[in-house]
Amino acid sequence: MPPSLAYQVVLARRVGEQLRDAPPELRGYVAGVVALLRTDPSVGTAAFSVVGGPEYTTIVFPDGRGYLGYHVVEERRLVVLVDLAWP
């Protein structure tokens, strides 16, 4: 059986706490981002823009309504969601 090409996506504690009581729209955006990151954390889509930065990579939600920052650990095929902002 060939090795999995998928990335594992995990939440930093702070991001998990923010999502616990988040509105459904934000949870939906994050679910869509997680699906994207599991396949290829380096590309955006028509729905989500990806911006590289000095500390981490950021995905911007549609209409600039918020963002989600993440680190990629290529050696472990791991993506860590580290920063979430939502108005």
All heavy atoms as an XYZ file, in Angstrom:
668
protein
N       0.847     -1.180      0.000
C       0.000      0.000      0.000
C       0.889      1.238      0.000
O       1.792      1.351      0.820
C      -0.878     -0.042      1.239
C      -1.888      1.023      1.318
S      -2.959      0.433      2.645
C      -4.035      1.614      2.906
N       0.658      2.217     -0.892
C       1.509      3.404     -0.956
C       1.297      4.285      0.267
O       0.230      4.283      0.877
C       1.040      4.121     -2.225
C      -0.303      3.580     -2.523
C      -0.379      2.219     -1.917
N       2.330      5.053      0.654
C       2.182      5.946      1.808
C       1.144      7.030      1.536
O       0.931      7.441      0.398
C       3.576      6.547      1.992
C       4.252      6.371      0.687
C       3.632      5.178      0.025
N       0.520      7.502      2.583
C      -0.488      8.553      2.457
C       0.174      9.866      2.064
O       1.240     10.206      2.558
C      -1.207      8.719      3.796
O      -2.038      9.848      3.743
N      -0.462     10.582      1.171
C       0.052     11.883      0.767
C      -0.591     13.011      1.569
O      -0.249     14.161      1.402
C      -0.191     12.103     -0.725
C       0.532     11.132     -1.645
C       0.175     11.419     -3.093
C       2.025     11.209     -1.437
N      -1.526     12.664      2.420
C      -2.247     13.678      3.183
C      -1.410     14.218      4.336
O      -0.523     13.543      4.847
C      -3.546     13.084      3.726
N      -1.715     15.439      4.715
C      -1.117     16.069      5.883
C      -2.074     15.902      7.065
O      -3.284     15.914      6.895
C      -0.921     17.566      5.645
C       0.206     17.903      4.715
C       0.078     17.742      3.343
C       1.406     18.391      5.203
C       1.104     18.054      2.476
C       2.449     18.714      4.342
C       2.294     18.542      2.985
O       3.318     18.856      2.134
N      -1.505     15.785      8.241
C      -2.312     15.801      9.454
C      -2.453     17.261      9.878
O      -1.483     18.025      9.837
C      -1.625     15.002     10.555
C      -2.391     15.005     11.857
C      -1.640     14.274     12.962
O      -0.497     13.870     12.803
N      -2.300     14.131     14.084
N      -3.657     17.659     10.282
C      -3.902     19.032     10.714
C      -4.299     19.004     12.189
O      -5.209     18.266     12.573
C      -5.022     19.698      9.879
C      -5.293     21.111     10.377
C      -4.631     19.725      8.405
N      -3.588     19.798     13.003
C      -3.889     19.883     14.431
C      -4.083     21.343     14.821
O      -3.578     22.254     14.155
C      -2.789     19.235     15.299
C      -2.669     17.750     15.017
C      -1.457     19.916     15.105
N      -4.821     21.552     15.910
C      -5.105     22.895     16.394
C      -4.233     23.236     17.591
O      -4.099     22.410     18.506
C      -6.561     23.011     16.859
C      -7.662     22.602     15.897
C      -9.005     22.686     16.604
C      -7.643     23.484     14.678
N      -3.673     24.445     17.594
C      -3.055     24.950     18.817
C      -4.180     25.144     19.835
O      -5.343     25.353     19.459
C      -2.343     26.272     18.538
N      -3.858     25.052     21.092
C      -4.870     25.146     22.152
C      -5.747     26.392     21.992
O      -6.965     26.331     22.098
C      -4.206     25.161     23.524
C      -5.227     25.277     24.658
C      -4.591     25.221     26.010
N      -4.007     23.903     26.203
C      -2.871     23.698     26.842
N      -2.192     24.712     27.332
N      -2.398     22.481     26.993
N      -5.126     27.529     21.741
C      -5.874     28.784     21.620
C      -6.892     28.738     20.484
O      -8.021     29.197     20.620
C      -4.907     29.953     21.431
C      -5.595     31.302     21.399
C      -4.613     32.408     21.307
N      -3.906     32.303     20.028
C      -2.968     33.136     19.647
N      -2.590     34.112     20.421
N      -2.391     33.002     18.474
N      -6.510     28.172     19.356
C      -7.423     28.066     18.217
C      -8.594     27.149     18.568
O      -9.749     27.453     18.276
C      -6.688     27.582     16.948
C      -7.665     27.324     15.818
C      -5.635     28.608     16.523
N      -8.301     26.049     19.220
C      -9.367     25.139     19.647
C     -10.356     25.815     20.583
O     -11.570     25.637     20.466
N      -9.833     26.613     21.504
C     -10.704     27.340     22.438
C     -11.573     28.352     21.705
O     -12.753     28.513     22.013
C      -9.861     28.034     23.510
C      -9.222     27.067     24.484
C      -8.187     27.721     25.380
O      -7.888     28.927     25.215
O      -7.647     27.003     26.251
N     -11.001     29.032     20.723
C     -11.767     30.006     19.953
C     -12.890     29.327     19.164
O     -13.980     29.874     19.036
C     -10.852     30.758     18.978
C      -9.950     31.767     19.644
C      -9.033     32.407     18.630
O      -8.050     31.817     18.220
N      -9.371     33.611     18.224
N     -12.624     28.141     18.642
C     -13.623     27.453     17.824
C     -14.748     26.838     18.656
O     -15.834     26.602     18.144
C     -12.960     26.370     16.978
C     -12.164     26.886     15.795
C     -11.417     25.747     15.125
C     -13.078     27.593     14.806
N     -14.477     26.593     19.921
C     -15.468     25.934     20.772
C     -16.810     26.666     20.746
O     -17.859     26.046     20.641
C     -14.935     25.836     22.196
C     -15.764     24.952     23.085
C     -15.098     24.683     24.416
N     -13.797     24.031     24.211
C     -12.643     24.474     24.710
N     -12.620     25.560     25.456
N     -11.523     23.837     24.495
N     -16.790     27.980     20.845
C     -18.025     28.770     20.867
C     -18.183     29.641     19.625
O     -18.915     30.631     19.644
C     -18.056     29.658     22.127
C     -18.078     28.834     23.403
O     -18.791     27.812     23.430
O     -17.373     29.202     24.364
N     -17.501     29.270     18.561
C     -17.521     30.074     17.334
C     -18.857     29.940     16.607
O     -19.528     28.921     16.700
C     -16.392     29.619     16.406
N     -19.222     30.988     15.856
C     -20.447     30.898     15.055
C     -20.302     29.854     13.949
O     -19.187     29.548     13.510
C     -20.599     32.309     14.476
C     -19.245     32.920     14.551
C     -18.540     32.269     15.699
N     -21.427     29.307     13.489
C     -21.381     28.265     12.445
C     -20.626     28.686     11.190
O     -19.935     27.870     10.580
C     -22.854     28.003     12.137
C     -23.580     28.423     13.370
C     -22.779     29.552     13.951
N     -20.738     29.945     10.796
C     -20.040     30.408      9.583
C     -18.531     30.233      9.732
O     -17.854     29.738      8.823
C     -20.372     31.871      9.298
C     -19.726     32.396      8.040
C     -20.069     33.850      7.760
O     -20.596     34.557      8.659
O     -19.815     34.291      6.637
N     -17.981     30.625     10.879
C     -16.546     30.483     11.105
C     -16.152     29.013     11.150
O     -15.158     28.617     10.537
C     -16.136     31.175     12.404
C     -14.668     31.006     12.811
C     -13.738     31.490     11.718
C     -14.405     31.711     14.130
N     -16.911     28.190     11.831
C     -16.606     26.761     11.868
C     -16.627     26.156     10.465
O     -15.810     25.298     10.140
C     -17.567     26.028     12.801
C     -17.175     26.254     14.256
C     -17.996     25.404     15.181
N     -19.079     26.269     15.659
C     -20.287     25.874     15.950
N     -20.633     24.627     15.825
N     -21.181     26.734     16.382
N     -17.541     26.623      9.626
C     -17.589     26.151      8.242
C     -16.359     26.552      7.455
O     -15.798     25.745      6.693
N     -15.921     27.800      7.629
C     -14.702     28.245      6.947
C     -13.507     27.409      7.388
O     -12.701     26.969      6.571
C     -14.405     29.715      7.234
C     -15.238     30.702      6.464
C     -15.541     31.945      7.011
C     -15.723     30.429      5.192
C     -16.301     32.874      6.317
C     -16.483     31.339      4.488
C     -16.761     32.566      5.061
O     -17.510     33.487      4.370
N     -13.389     27.194      8.690
C     -12.247     26.428      9.192
C     -12.305     24.988      8.683
O     -11.276     24.436      8.285
C     -12.171     26.492     10.730
C     -11.102     25.546     11.262
C     -11.874     27.929     11.182
N     -13.469     24.392      8.627
C     -13.593     23.032      8.091
C     -13.136     22.995      6.632
O     -12.442     22.060      6.207
C     -15.029     22.541      8.211
N     -13.505     24.005      5.848
C     -13.062     24.072      4.456
C     -11.563     24.238      4.342
O     -10.913     23.603      3.501
N     -10.989     25.062      5.199
C      -9.540     25.268      5.197
C      -8.822     23.978      5.582
O      -7.822     23.603      4.955
C      -9.151     26.421      6.152
C      -7.652     26.452      6.389
C      -9.628     27.755      5.595
N      -9.327     23.286      6.591
C      -8.693     22.032      7.013
C      -8.693     21.025      5.864
O      -7.683     20.360      5.615
C      -9.382     21.467      8.275
C      -8.961     20.025      8.532
C      -9.061     22.346      9.484
N      -9.784     20.931      5.133
C      -9.842     20.022      3.981
C      -8.776     20.402      2.950
O      -8.103     19.530      2.389
C     -11.228     20.047      3.352
N      -8.610     21.677      2.702
C      -7.586     22.158      1.770
C      -6.188     21.834      2.279
O      -5.346     21.319      1.537
C      -7.734     23.673      1.573
C      -6.633     24.392      0.814
C      -6.692     24.015     -0.656
C      -6.767     25.892      0.988
N      -5.935     22.129      3.552
C      -4.605     21.924      4.114
C      -4.211     20.451      4.162
O      -3.027     20.128      4.062
C      -4.524     22.536      5.512
C      -4.646     24.054      5.577
C      -4.680     24.517      7.026
C      -3.528     24.732      4.812
N      -5.174     19.575      4.313
C      -4.855     18.138      4.351
C      -4.282     17.655      3.026
O      -3.498     16.713      2.999
C      -6.101     17.329      4.683
C      -6.427     17.351      6.130
C      -7.558     16.403      6.454
N      -7.766     16.406      7.884
C      -8.939     16.308      8.454
N     -10.034     16.175      7.709
N      -9.050     16.320      9.752
N      -4.680     18.295      1.941
C      -4.185     17.859      0.639
C      -2.938     18.618      0.200
O      -2.003     18.021     -0.303
C      -5.261     18.002     -0.445
O      -5.697     19.350     -0.495
C      -6.430     17.095     -0.157
N      -2.922     19.956      0.395
C      -1.755     20.743     -0.016
C      -1.764     22.086      0.710
O      -2.482     23.008      0.313
C      -1.756     20.972     -1.519
C      -0.467     21.610     -2.005
O       0.353     22.051     -1.175
O      -0.280     21.683     -3.223
N      -0.960     22.220      1.764
C      -0.961     23.462      2.540
C      -0.269     24.642      1.866
O      -0.213     25.726      2.431
C      -0.232     23.069      3.826
C       0.618     21.931      3.449
C      -0.111     21.200      2.355
N       0.201     24.469      0.641
C       0.937     25.557     -0.006
C       0.126     26.333     -1.036
O       0.626     27.291     -1.604
C       2.193     24.990     -0.686
O       1.812     24.146     -1.753
N      -1.117     25.922     -1.299
C      -1.891     26.595     -2.344
C      -3.211     27.121     -1.807
O      -3.768     26.592     -0.861
C      -2.178     25.665     -3.543
C      -0.889     25.194     -4.176
C      -3.025     24.488     -3.144
N      -3.691     28.168     -2.424
C      -5.012     28.698     -2.098
C      -6.034     28.187     -3.091
O      -5.731     27.351     -3.934
N      -7.235     28.688     -2.965
C      -8.298     28.342     -3.901
C      -9.036     29.622     -4.242
O      -8.697     30.691     -3.754
C      -9.300     27.347     -3.273
O     -10.000     28.015     -2.221
C      -8.619     26.114     -2.739
N     -10.074     29.508     -5.027
C     -10.896     30.676     -5.326
C     -11.549     31.204     -4.050
O     -11.807     32.391     -3.921
C     -11.960     30.315     -6.358
N     -11.807     30.327     -3.091
C     -12.481     30.735     -1.847
C     -11.521     31.297     -0.813
O     -11.896     32.162     -0.028
C     -13.239     29.550     -1.256
N     -10.282     30.800     -0.771
C      -9.329     31.196      0.267
C      -8.010     31.629     -0.354
O      -7.390     30.868     -1.091
C      -9.052     30.032      1.222
C     -10.271     29.472      1.889
C     -10.740     28.213      1.558
C     -10.950     30.206      2.846
C     -11.851     27.685      2.182
C     -12.073     29.685      3.482
C     -12.527     28.427      3.145
N      -7.564     32.820      0.000
C      -6.245     33.296     -0.434
C      -5.205     32.856      0.588
O      -5.480     32.820      1.782
C      -6.224     34.821     -0.514
O      -7.185     35.276     -1.424
N      -4.010     32.538      0.123
C      -2.914     32.153      1.001
C      -1.833     33.216      0.902
O      -1.423     33.597     -0.190
C      -2.339     30.771      0.596
C      -1.124     30.429      1.441
C      -3.402     29.702      0.730
N      -1.369     33.693      2.068
C      -0.345     34.723      2.128
C       0.797     34.211      2.998
O       0.585     33.853      4.157
C      -0.915     36.027      2.753
C       0.157     37.101      2.813
C      -2.138     36.506      1.991
N       1.996     34.165      2.436
C       3.170     33.751      3.214
C       3.641     34.903      4.070
O       3.557     36.062      3.670
N       4.103     34.588      5.258
C       4.590     35.624      6.157
C       5.845     35.175      6.873
O       6.254     34.025      6.759
N       6.449     36.074      7.649
C       7.699     35.738      8.329
C       7.520     34.734      9.469
O       8.421     33.958      9.747
C       8.187     37.081      8.869
C       6.965     37.927      8.955
C       6.037     37.443      7.875
N       6.360     34.727     10.122
C       6.148     33.829     11.253
C       5.394     32.567     10.863
O       5.669     31.491     11.380
C       5.404     34.545     12.366
C       6.198     35.679     12.982
C       5.465     36.327     14.120
O       4.795     35.616     14.879
O       5.543     37.553     14.226
N       4.412     32.717      9.995
C       3.610     31.582      9.549
C       2.861     31.965      8.292
O       2.871     33.112      7.875
C       2.638     31.104     10.632
C       1.816     32.208     11.285
C       0.715     32.758     10.650
C       2.139     32.671     12.539
C      -0.039     33.752     11.237
C       1.389     33.673     13.146
C       0.304     34.206     12.493
O      -0.437     35.197     13.080
N       2.202     30.993      7.684
C       1.394     31.224      6.493
C      -0.028     31.537      6.940
O      -0.510     30.999      7.931
C       1.410     29.980      5.594
O       2.777     29.672      5.287
C       0.652     30.215      4.300
N      -0.702     32.411      6.211
C      -2.044     32.838      6.589
C      -3.022     32.583      5.456
O      -2.729     32.879      4.298
C      -2.049     34.353      6.917
O      -1.124     34.584      7.974
C      -3.424     34.822      7.331
N      -4.172     32.044      5.808
C      -5.288     31.923      4.872
C      -6.289     33.002      5.235
O      -6.656     33.154      6.404
C      -5.938     30.533      4.940
C      -5.020     29.525      4.263
C      -7.320     30.540      4.317
C      -5.599     28.161      4.059
N      -6.704     33.773      4.235
C      -7.670     34.846      4.439
C      -9.046     34.337      4.030
O      -9.219     33.810      2.930
C      -7.289     36.094      3.616
C      -8.296     37.215      3.851
C      -5.869     36.546      3.968
N     -10.014     34.506      4.929
C     -11.378     34.066      4.635
C     -12.020     34.996      3.610
O     -11.590     36.138      3.429
C     -12.225     34.048      5.908
C     -11.726     33.079      6.946
C     -11.632     33.449      8.265
C     -11.363     31.792      6.610
C     -11.193     32.573      9.232
C     -10.917     30.897      7.559
C     -10.830     31.291      8.879
N     -13.056     34.537      2.909
C     -13.716     35.350      1.888
C     -14.104     36.732      2.414
O     -14.480     36.882      3.580
C     -14.954     34.530      1.529
C     -14.551     33.121      1.806
C     -13.677     33.207      3.035
N     -13.993     37.714      1.549
C     -14.306     39.108      1.860
C     -13.455     39.665      2.997
O     -13.841     40.628      3.653
C     -15.796     39.277      2.200
C     -16.699     38.861      1.052
O     -16.321     39.114     -0.113
O     -17.767     38.276      1.311
N     -12.302     39.033      3.277
C     -11.412     39.527      4.324
C     -12.014     39.471      5.713
O     -11.621     40.223      6.599
N     -12.965     38.575      5.936
C     -13.704     38.527      7.205
C     -12.911     37.945      8.356
O     -13.396     37.869      9.462
C     -14.988     37.721      7.017
C     -15.883     38.386      6.011
C     -17.335     38.365      6.302
N     -17.706     38.479      7.676
C     -18.650     37.753      8.239
N     -19.276     36.842      7.544
N     -18.965     37.922      9.495
N     -11.735     37.504      8.123
C     -10.908     36.937      9.177
C      -9.768     36.166      8.546
O      -9.627     36.142      7.323
N      -8.961     35.556      9.400
C      -7.851     34.785      8.862
C      -7.482     33.656      9.807
O      -7.858     33.645     10.975
C      -6.635     35.675      8.591
C      -6.027     36.280      9.835
C      -5.097     35.573     10.588
C      -6.377     37.554     10.245
C      -4.542     36.115     11.725
C      -5.817     38.106     11.390
C      -4.900     37.386     12.122
O      -4.350     37.917     13.254
N      -6.725     32.713      9.251
C      -6.245     31.564      9.996
C      -4.778     31.375      9.650
O      -4.426     31.213      8.481
C      -7.047     30.320      9.607
C      -6.681     29.010     10.284
C      -6.943     29.095     11.790
C      -7.497     27.876      9.682
N      -3.918     31.436     10.660
C      -2.484     31.255     10.448
C      -2.061     29.841     10.782
O      -2.617     29.213     11.692
N      -1.078     29.332     10.046
C      -0.626     27.962     10.280
C       0.851     27.783      9.966
O       1.432     28.538      9.187
C      -1.461     26.964      9.473
C      -1.354     27.110      7.973
C      -0.441     26.371      7.244
C      -2.179     27.995      7.278
C      -0.344     26.498      5.867
C      -2.092     28.132      5.905
C      -1.172     27.376      5.208
O      -1.082     27.513      3.852
N       1.452     26.787     10.617
C       2.822     26.342     10.345
C       2.749     24.984      9.663
O       1.881     24.175     10.000
C       3.622     26.145     11.645
C       3.942     27.395     12.370
N       4.841     28.314     11.915
C       3.487     27.863     13.552
C       4.921     29.311     12.786
N       4.108     29.056     13.780
N       3.678     24.734      8.762
C       3.775     23.424      8.119
C       5.109     22.794      8.533
O       6.151     23.432      8.429
C       3.721     23.538      6.579
C       3.865     22.170      5.935
C       2.433     24.217      6.140
N       5.035     21.559      9.008
C       6.233     20.789      9.344
C       6.319     19.684      8.293
O       5.703     18.626      8.426
C       6.138     20.194     10.771
C       7.429     19.460     11.124
C       5.823     21.288     11.786
N       7.057     19.975      7.220
C       7.102     19.070      6.069
C       7.595     17.673      6.431
O       7.062     16.687      5.949
C       7.979     19.649      4.962
C       7.328     20.736      4.163
C       6.127     20.279      3.350
O       5.979     19.071      3.052
O       5.313     21.139      3.003
N       8.636     17.599      7.277
C       9.214     16.301      7.607
C       8.180     15.363      8.231
O       8.282     14.149      8.113
C      10.372     16.429      8.610
C      11.435     17.443      8.289
C      11.015     18.863      8.665
O      10.679     19.154      9.819
O      11.037     19.699      7.749
N       7.205     15.935      8.914
C       6.183     15.116      9.587
C       4.840     15.167      8.869
O       3.880     14.582      9.343
C       6.024     15.602     11.028
C       7.321     15.420     11.808
C       7.200     15.745     13.257
N       6.215     14.890     13.889
C       5.558     15.231     14.984
N       5.778     16.387     15.555
N       4.668     14.411     15.517
N       4.784     15.918      7.753
C       3.533     16.112      7.004
C       2.442     16.570      7.973
O       1.363     15.999      8.055
C       3.152     14.864      6.236
C       4.223     14.502      5.189
C       3.812     13.531      4.154
N       2.754     13.963      3.267
C       2.896     14.775      2.212
N       4.056     15.303      1.934
N       1.866     15.064      1.448
N       2.778     17.629      8.710
C       1.929     18.136      9.773
C       1.653     19.616      9.554
O       2.558     20.379      9.206
C       2.639     17.933     11.120
C       1.949     18.470     12.359
C       0.695     17.650     12.668
C       2.910     18.428     13.546
N       0.407     20.014      9.764
C       0.014     21.420      9.712
C      -0.556     21.771     11.085
O      -1.438     21.072     11.586
C      -1.060     21.670      8.625
C      -1.495     23.127      8.629
C      -0.532     21.269      7.258
N      -0.037     22.845     11.686
C      -0.512     23.289     12.996
C      -1.214     24.630     12.821
O      -0.599     25.603     12.378
C       0.645     23.427     14.001
C       0.119     23.838     15.374
C       1.458     22.144     14.088
N      -2.502     24.683     13.151
C      -3.259     25.934     13.092
C      -2.928     26.735     14.346
O      -3.199     26.286     15.460
C      -4.759     25.647     13.023
C      -5.216     24.700     11.887
C      -6.726     24.562     11.900
C      -4.709     25.173     10.547
N      -2.304     27.916     14.169
C      -1.742     28.633     15.311
C      -2.414     29.964     15.626
O      -2.242     30.488     16.720
C      -0.231     28.881     15.118
C       0.535     27.568     15.127
C       0.060     29.659     13.853
N      -3.140     30.532     14.701
C      -3.708     31.868     14.932
C      -5.016     32.001     14.176
O      -5.075     31.677     12.991
C      -2.709     32.937     14.473
C      -3.065     34.326     14.970
O      -3.808     34.439     15.967
O      -2.590     35.293     14.358
N      -6.043     32.477     14.871
C      -7.362     32.640     14.275
C      -7.901     33.996     14.658
O      -7.879     34.376     15.831
C      -8.305     31.532     14.777
C      -9.759     31.597     14.333
C      -9.873     31.440     12.824
C     -10.565     30.518     15.047
N      -8.348     34.755     13.670
C      -8.965     36.062     13.932
C     -10.286     36.122     13.208
O     -10.398     35.725     12.046
C      -8.055     37.195     13.448
N     -11.298     36.623     13.906
C     -12.656     36.728     13.374
C     -13.299     37.928     14.030
O     -13.268     38.031     15.252
C     -13.422     35.450     13.682
C     -14.802     35.376     13.133
C     -15.953     35.603     13.831
C     -15.187     35.070     11.798
N     -17.030     35.437     13.000
C     -16.592     35.112     11.751
C     -14.477     34.769     10.647
C     -17.302     34.860     10.589
C     -15.186     34.522      9.494
C     -16.586     34.558      9.462
N     -13.876     38.836     13.239
C     -14.447     40.048     13.858
C     -15.659     39.760     14.734
O     -16.342     38.807     14.599
C     -14.854     40.902     12.659
C     -14.911     39.991     11.499
C     -14.052     38.818     11.809
